[in-house]
Amino acid sequence: MTVNQARRLLVAAAVITTAFTSGCSLQETEESQPRGMSASQSGLRFIAERDVSQDQVAARVGETLITVEDVRREAVSLGLVDTPQALLPTDQLFRETLSDLIDQRLLALEAVARDVQDEEVARQRLAAAEERILGNILVESAIASAVTEDAVEQVYEEQSRLAPRTEEIRARHILVETREEADEVARLLAEGSDFGQLAAQVSRDLATRFSGGDLGYFTRTGILPGFAQVAFSTDEGAVSAPFETEYGWHVLQVMDRRLQPRESLEAVRPNIVRFLTLQGIDDLLEVLRERYPVTRVAGRAPSALRTTEPSAVPAEDIDTPEEAPGQDAP
């Protein structure tokens, strides 16, 4: 038994939610039903006949179908794949997901045979599942409208324009143990010795020694304070006088100065998509809160935490509409 199978067996009471998710993107014929099904079962779509081509059928369970798209949709909903069309019937993951759906369908069919769907608790849970799924579909639509390539690029350009760009330099150094050695390095460089070759010969910094002492680009806060102070006060192309840090004596040369390049769009795309997604959901809910008045009855704050105004009726006995986003309810 796979992990997914075990999970479904533990929540077998909820398997009938498949009624609202199976085949929602495929044409369905709701007028006809499998033999032996009562009229009270007409609202359960997973047992309705489905007009699909033979090559789209992944399995037959009783008189019902599970399609290739059903399997792909389930894999996406479980976070097993990001691109549903990349999941092929020959893949092991496809076969495992199909096995799980078959088990789920078997349980659901037996539940229908026992008229579980007519029980009050089942009707309530089916209604809750329908509400949740319809809401999710609406959210997905809102997100699709909010998270477009144009919107992503617009946010990227705005943030790039507003974000401050920090100065950074590229420098190389030679690290020695004593002041005398550093003075000798400075003398050799002044006489024309090659900085990179000298670093390879005498520098004690093993991390940069064989790359000519190159430290790459760094900001004032990205390196030792004493080193940064000398580096950022040295002109581009110039060699510093010997100076000491906790690691020893240095002689450095500034190779380049620039403003930090902004991050690429692809590097920050996940953050922008997350921002636009949350913004799209918030905008949708703000409109809906204005369209549908909400009166919170249960779970309100204790009266001691609410501001009271002089009134003939105690404030805690007055129900007020739920506040719109950005306004804290008292």
Secondary structure, 3 states (H helix, E strand, C coil): CCHHHHHHHHCHHHHHHHHHHCCCCCCECCCCCCCCCCHHHCCCHHHCCECCCHHHEEEEECCEEEEHHHHHHHHHHCCCCCCHHHCCCCCHHHHHHHHHHHHHHHHHHHHHHCCHHHCHHHHHHHHHHHHHHHHHHHHHHHHHHHCCHHHHHHHHHHHHHHCCCCEEEEEEEEEECCHHHHHHHHHHHHCCCCHHHHHHHHCCCCCCHHHCCEEEEECHHHCCHHHHHHHCCCCCCCECCCEEECCEEEEEEEEEEEECCCCCHHHHHHHHHHHHHHHHHHHHHHHHHHHCCCECCCCCCCHHHCCCCCCCCCHHHCCCECCCCCCCCC
